């Protein structure tokens, strides 16, 4: 039985949202959800086209003469994050949706995983529009619509980058991938995803002879969040905390590191990290106390921000791996990890509370022959985007570690146009419904609008969406009443454009 059926209008939205929550759609795995959208459109007798990248467009013609062609755009993929204790296979398991009440507001969330409202709300709005136009519950004489569903937004905005420019044509584009129902986004940061691939140096060690025991340090319970939208909130980064602990342990005790791992997404602040190392058997109790004291000090900086921060230290039974990081290599690695920046660096000089430049220390993976570190740098300025990237590159050069530097993606920002006709009409439509002015803002996160604007420079664009909190983390939740608010706004905007 549906748990969302009675959440309120538009009822089709909640039907579709629940259906797509059953379909795997992690980045790179969008075939099934694309087929679902395509089949739904073709059942309603609308033409569809898929380009070579996998982007899908659904074309809805005007009733009589075409005056305006409106593009509504969202992405099909979602960030697939879960809590460590949760058993969930994102390649096949449906999301377990539930409603919660916070301060007398009803929200939809998922049990232990991301909800996928980013950007499941966009998919559901567009499917709802299709159905209501087909059923003639909505009629627009002079408007035609092109509904654009892009792929791989969450892993480098691939769909927007590689879109075939003849796939869409229109005057205005409304991107439904923002997360505040009282604000329109008209600009965003550009960014670079950088992979630092370090050649690993190892040594063999005899645990018995050296009287060593294997232990695991595990950091968990952090809030995480979006590495652009939440980077200024002072939340802890699990990799930075682990870097501090290991550097201080290495400085005080004899330790031999086997692995360091943490983070899952370049656009998510890492919530968890773990390290496996060998330590002197007789020092374990002292090390345990030492780490406990360090965590007490570290928690002071996150008082009131990270109430569930937890560091677990335990011995590992039946662990036979004797390959540890070579001493000199370990020293160099821990030095660079300790120095690597993460967080906001500059605030915007004119727009209040807007981060100008930031870095997210996102992922570290220990592999057989190398250690992979991934960063996501963002800036409202192309110049400063490269400045922060160059600083990281310089730090790695100074480390004397044998490192290959790989650019995973490099995407442009979106310069605000405060005088566009689409923005003026949108502001009027919002005020007419809600009797107050909408906020106009730029964001530090990346949006596909920046890339699409480069492909289609004459197209006017805005981005909007319902209230969605905790995106890119298992705390993600969608406010129910906000869904109807955005739907009513969209219908009013289309009526003004018709």
C-alpha positions in Angstrom: 0.0 0.0 0.0 1.3 3.5 -0.9 2.4 5.6 2.0 2.5 8.8 -0.1 -0.9 8.6 -1.7 -2.7 11.0 0.6 0.0 13.6 1.0 -1.9 16.1 -1.0 -1.9 17.7 -4.5 -0.6 17.2 -7.1 -1.4 13.5 -6.3 0.3 12.4 -9.5 3.6 13.8 -8.2 3.5 11.4 -5.2 2.5 8.4 -7.3 5.5 9.0 -9.6 7.9 9.8 -6.8 7.1 6.5 -5.1 7.4 4.6 -8.4 10.9 6.0 -9.3 12.0 5.3 -5.7 11.7 1.7 -6.6 14.0 2.1 -9.6 17.8 2.0 -9.3 19.2 5.3 -10.5 22.7 5.9 -9.1 24.9 7.9 -11.4 25.9 5.7 -14.4 22.9 3.4 -13.8 20.1 5.4 -15.3 19.0 3.1 -18.1 16.0 1.7 -16.2 14.6 5.0 -15.0 15.1 6.5 -18.5 13.1 3.6 -20.0 10.4 4.2 -17.4 10.1 7.9 -18.2 10.2 7.2 -22.0 7.5 4.5 -21.7 5.3 6.8 -19.6 5.7 9.6 -22.2 5.0 7.3 -25.2 1.9 5.9 -23.5 0.6 9.5 -23.4 1.4 9.8 -27.2 4.3 12.3 -26.7 7.4 12.0 -28.9 10.7 11.2 -27.3 14.3 11.2 -28.3 17.5 10.0 -26.6 20.9 11.4 -27.6 24.2 9.4 -27.8 25.0 10.5 -24.2 21.8 9.1 -22.8 19.9 12.4 -22.3 16.2 12.1 -22.9 13.8 14.7 -24.3 10.0 14.5 -24.3 8.2 16.9 -26.7 4.7 18.2 -25.9 3.3 20.3 -28.7 1.1 23.4 -28.3 -2.6 23.1 -28.8 -2.8 25.7 -31.6 0.0 28.0 -32.6 3.4 27.9 -30.9 4.4 31.2 -29.3 6.9 30.1 -26.7 8.9 26.9 -26.4 9.6 26.1 -22.7 12.3 23.7 -21.6 11.9 22.1 -18.2 15.0 20.2 -17.1 16.1 17.9 -14.4 18.6 15.0 -14.0 17.8 11.3 -13.7 20.6 10.2 -11.4 20.8 10.4 -7.6 23.6 10.3 -5.0 23.5 6.9 -3.4 24.7 7.2 0.2 23.8 5.1 3.1 24.7 4.7 6.8 27.3 2.1 7.5 25.0 -0.1 9.5 22.3 -0.1 6.9 22.0 -3.1 4.5 20.9 -1.7 1.1 21.9 -2.6 -2.4 21.3 0.5 -4.6 21.5 -1.6 -7.8 18.3 -3.4 -7.0 16.7 -2.5 -3.6 13.8 0.0 -3.6 14.3 3.0 -1.2 12.3 2.6 2.0 10.3 5.8 2.1 8.6 7.1 5.2 7.0 10.3 6.5 8.2 12.1 9.6 6.9 15.1 11.5 9.3 17.9 12.5 7.9 21.0 14.2 4.4 20.2 12.9 5.7 19.9 9.3 5.4 16.6 7.3 8.5 15.5 5.5 9.3 12.5 3.3 12.6 10.7 3.9 14.2 7.3 3.4 15.4 4.8 6.0 19.2 5.0 6.3 19.8 6.1 2.7 19.6 9.2 0.6 16.0 9.9 -0.5 16.8 10.8 -4.1 14.6 13.9 -4.0 17.7 15.4 -5.6 16.5 15.1 -8.4 13.5 12.8 -8.1 11.4 15.9 -7.5 12.3 17.2 -11.0 11.4 13.8 -12.6 8.1 13.7 -10.8 7.1 17.2 -11.6 7.8 16.6 -15.3 5.9 13.4 -15.4 3.0 15.1 -13.6 2.9 17.8 -16.2 2.8 15.2 -19.0 -0.1 13.4 -17.5 -2.1 16.5 -16.7 -1.7 17.9 -20.2 -2.6 14.6 -21.7 -5.8 14.4 -19.6 -6.5 18.1 -20.5 -6.5 19.1 -16.9 -4.0 21.7 -18.0 -4.2 23.4 -21.4 -1.8 25.9 -22.9 -2.8 27.2 -26.3 0.5 28.7 -27.4 3.1 26.9 -25.3 5.0 23.9 -26.3 7.2 22.0 -23.9 10.5 20.1 -24.1 11.1 18.1 -21.0 14.8 17.4 -20.7 16.1 14.6 -18.5 19.9 14.5 -18.3 22.3 11.8 -17.1 25.2 11.7 -14.7 24.7 15.1 -13.2 26.1 14.0 -9.8 29.4 12.7 -11.1 30.6 15.6 -13.3 27.5 16.9 -15.0 28.2 14.6 -18.0 24.8 14.8 -19.6 24.9 18.6 -19.7 28.5 18.6 -21.0 27.9 16.1 -23.8 24.3 17.1 -24.8 23.7 17.1 -28.6 22.9 20.7 -29.3 20.0 19.8 -31.7 18.3 17.8 -28.9 16.5 20.9 -27.5 15.4 24.2 -28.8 13.6 26.9 -26.7 13.4 30.4 -25.4 13.4 29.7 -21.7 14.8 26.9 -19.5 13.5 26.2 -16.0 15.8 23.9 -14.1 14.1 22.0 -11.3 17.1 21.2 -9.1 17.1 23.8 -6.4 16.1 23.2 -2.8 14.3 26.2 -1.4 10.7 27.1 -2.4 11.1 30.8 -1.5 14.1 31.4 -3.7 15.0 31.4 -7.4 18.6 30.6 -8.3 20.1 32.6 -11.2 23.8 31.8 -10.8 26.2 29.1 -9.5 29.8 28.2 -8.9 32.0 26.4 -11.3 34.3 23.6 -10.1 37.0 21.1 -10.7 37.1 17.5 -9.5 40.8 16.4 -9.0 42.2 13.0 -8.5 45.7 12.7 -6.8 46.9 9.2 -7.6 49.9 8.4 -5.3 52.2 5.5 -6.0 52.2 3.4 -2.8 55.4 2.2 -1.1 55.1 -0.7 1.2 57.1 -2.8 3.6 56.6 -6.3 5.0 56.6 -6.6 8.8 56.4 -9.6 11.2 53.6 -8.9 13.6 54.7 -11.6 16.1 58.3 -10.7 16.2 57.5 -7.0 16.7 54.7 -7.7 19.2 52.3 -5.8 17.0 48.5 -6.1 16.9 46.1 -4.8 14.2 43.6 -2.2 15.2 40.9 -0.3 13.4 39.9 3.3 14.0 36.5 4.2 12.7 34.9 7.7 12.6 31.2 7.8 12.2 28.0 9.7 13.0 28.9 12.9 11.2 26.2 14.9 9.3 28.0 15.2 6.0 26.0 17.0 3.4 26.4 18.7 0.1 30.0 19.8 -0.6 28.8 23.1 -2.1 25.6 24.1 -0.4 26.6 22.9 3.1 30.4 23.6 3.0 30.1 26.8 5.1 28.1 25.3 7.9 31.1 24.2 9.9 30.4 20.5 9.7 33.2 18.0 10.4 35.0 16.2 7.6 35.7 12.6 8.6 38.9 12.6 6.5 40.3 15.7 8.1 39.7 14.3 11.6 41.3 11.0 10.6 44.3 12.9 9.3 44.7 14.7 12.6 44.5 11.5 14.6 46.9 9.5 12.5 49.5 12.4 12.3 49.4 12.8 16.1 49.6 9.0 16.7 52.5 8.7 14.3 54.3 11.6 16.1 53.9 10.1 19.6 53.9 6.3 19.0 55.3 3.7 16.7 52.5 2.9 14.3 52.4 1.1 10.9 49.5 2.0 8.7 47.9 -0.6 6.4 45.1 1.4 4.9 43.1 4.7 5.2 39.7 4.9 3.5 36.7 7.2 3.7 34.2 9.3 1.7 32.1 8.1 -1.2 31.3 11.1 -3.4 33.2 14.1 -4.5 30.2 16.3 -4.0 29.5 15.1 -0.4 31.3 16.1 2.8 32.6 12.7 4.0 30.7 11.4 7.0 32.8 8.3 7.8 36.4 7.2 7.6 38.4 4.2 8.8 42.1 3.3 9.1 43.7 -0.1 9.8 47.1 0.0 11.5 49.5 -2.1 13.5 50.6 -0.9 17.0 52.7 -2.2 19.8 50.6 -4.6 21.9 51.6 -3.1 25.2 50.7 0.4 23.9 47.1 -0.3 22.9 45.6 0.9 26.2 47.7 4.1 26.1 46.8 4.7 22.4 43.1 4.2 23.2 43.2 6.8 26.0 45.3 9.2 23.8 42.7 9.1 21.0 39.9 9.6 23.4 41.5 12.7 24.8 42.1 14.1 21.2 38.5 13.5 20.3 37.4 15.5 23.4 39.4 18.4 22.1 38.3 18.0 18.5 34.6 17.9 19.6 34.9 21.4 21.1 35.1 22.9 17.6 31.9 21.1 16.6 29.9 21.6 19.7 26.2 21.9 18.7 27.0 21.0 15.1 28.0 17.3 15.3 26.1 15.8 18.2 26.5 12.2 17.0 30.3 12.3 16.2 31.8 9.0 17.4 35.3 7.5 17.1 35.5 3.7 17.6 38.8 1.9 18.3 38.9 -1.8 18.3 41.4 -4.7 17.9 41.0 -6.8 14.8 41.0 -10.6 15.3 42.5 -13.0 12.7 44.1 -10.3 10.6 47.1 -11.6 8.7 48.1 -8.7 6.4 51.7 -7.8 7.0 52.0 -5.2 4.2 52.3 -1.8 5.7 53.2 1.6 4.4 57.0 2.1 4.2 58.2 4.4 7.0 59.4 7.3 4.9 56.3 7.1 2.6 54.0 7.0 5.7 55.7 10.1 7.1 55.3 12.0 3.8 51.7 10.9 3.4 50.6 11.9 6.9 52.3 15.3 6.5 50.4 16.0 3.3 47.1 14.7 4.7 47.5 16.9 7.8 48.0 20.0 5.6 45.4 19.4 3.0 42.6 22.1 3.2 38.9 21.5 3.3 36.0 23.9 3.7 35.2 27.4 2.6 38.2 29.7 1.8 36.6 33.0 0.7 33.1 34.5 1.1 31.6 36.5 -1.7 32.5 40.2 -1.4 29.0 41.4 -2.4 26.4 38.7 -1.9 25.8 38.1 1.8 26.4 34.5 3.1 27.5 33.2 -0.3 30.7 31.1 -0.3 33.1 32.4 -3.0 35.7 29.6 -3.1 35.9 26.3 -1.3 37.6 22.9 -1.3 36.1 19.5 -0.3 38.6 16.8 0.8 36.1 14.2 -0.5 37.6 10.7 -0.8 40.6 8.6 0.1 41.0 5.0 -1.1 43.9 2.7 -0.3 44.4 0.3 -3.2 46.9 -2.4 -4.0 49.6 -0.3 -5.5 48.4 3.3 -4.9 46.5 5.7 -2.7 43.8 7.8 -4.4 42.7 11.1 -3.0 39.9 13.1 -4.6 39.1 16.8 -4.1 36.3 19.0 -5.4 37.2 22.7 -5.7 34.5 25.3 -6.4 34.5 29.0 -7.0 32.2 31.8 -8.3 35.3 32.9 -10.2 37.2 31.0 -12.9 40.4 32.6 -11.8 40.0 31.6 -8.1 38.8 28.2 -9.1 42.2 27.5 -10.6 44.1 29.3 -7.7 42.8 26.8 -5.1 43.5 23.9 -7.5 47.0 25.2 -8.1 47.6 25.4 -4.3 46.7 21.8 -3.9 48.9 20.8 -6.8 51.8 22.7 -5.3 51.3 20.9 -1.9 51.5 17.6 -3.6 54.7 18.6 -5.4 56.2 19.7 -2.1 55.3 16.3 -0.5 57.8 14.5 -2.8 55.3 11.7 -3.2 55.2 10.2 -6.7 51.8 11.5 -7.7 49.8 11.6 -10.9 47.3 14.5 -11.0 44.1 13.8 -13.0 41.3 16.2 -13.7 38.0 14.3 -13.3 35.8 17.2 -14.5 36.1 20.9 -15.0 32.8 22.8 -15.3 31.9 26.5 -15.7 29.9 28.7 -13.4 26.7 30.4 -14.3 26.8 34.2 -14.3 23.6 35.8 -13.0 21.3 37.8 -15.4 19.2 39.8 -13.1 17.4 41.5 -16.0 16.1 38.5 -17.9 12.5 38.4 -19.0 12.0 34.9 -17.6 13.2 36.1 -14.2 10.8 39.1 -14.3 7.8 36.9 -15.2 8.8 34.3 -12.6 9.0 37.0 -9.9 5.5 38.3 -10.9 4.0 34.8 -10.9 5.5 34.1 -7.4 4.2 37.3 -5.9 0.8 36.8 -7.4 0.4 33.5 -5.7 2.2 34.0 -2.4 1.7 37.7 -1.9 5.4 38.3 -1.2 8.6 38.7 -3.1 10.7 35.7 -3.9 14.4 35.7 -3.0 16.9 35.8 -5.9 20.2 34.2 -5.3 23.3 32.5 -6.6 24.6 29.3 -5.0 28.0 27.8 -4.3 26.9 24.4 -5.7 27.3 23.5 -9.3 24.2 23.4 -11.5 23.7 22.1 -15.1 22.5 25.6 -16.0 26.2 26.8 -16.1 27.0 24.2 -18.8 23.7 24.5 -20.7 24.1 28.3 -20.8 27.5 27.7 -22.5 25.8 25.5 -25.1 22.8 27.7 -25.5 23.9 31.3 -24.8 20.7 33.0 -25.9 18.5 30.9 -23.7 17.2 32.5 -20.5 17.3 30.3 -17.4 16.3 30.0 -13.8 16.5 27.2 -11.2 14.0 26.4 -8.5 12.5 23.5 -6.5 10.7 22.5 -3.3 12.3 22.5 0.2 14.7 19.6 0.4 17.2 19.3 3.2 20.3 17.1 3.7 20.8 16.3 0.1 23.6 13.8 -0.6 23.3 12.3 2.8 21.0 9.8 4.5 19.4 12.8 6.3 17.8 14.0 3.1 14.2 14.9 3.5 11.5 16.6 1.3 8.9 18.9 2.8 5.4 17.9 1.7 3.6 21.2 1.6 6.5 22.7 -0.4 5.8 20.3 -3.3 2.4 21.8 -3.9 3.7 25.4 -3.6 6.2 24.8 -6.4 3.6 23.1 -8.5 1.2 26.0 -8.2 4.0 28.4 -9.0 4.9 26.5 -12.2 1.3 26.4 -13.4 0.9 30.1 -12.8 4.2 30.8 -14.6 3.0 28.8 -17.6 -0.3 30.7 -17.7 1.6 34.0 -17.8 3.8 32.7 -20.7 0.8 31.3 -22.7 
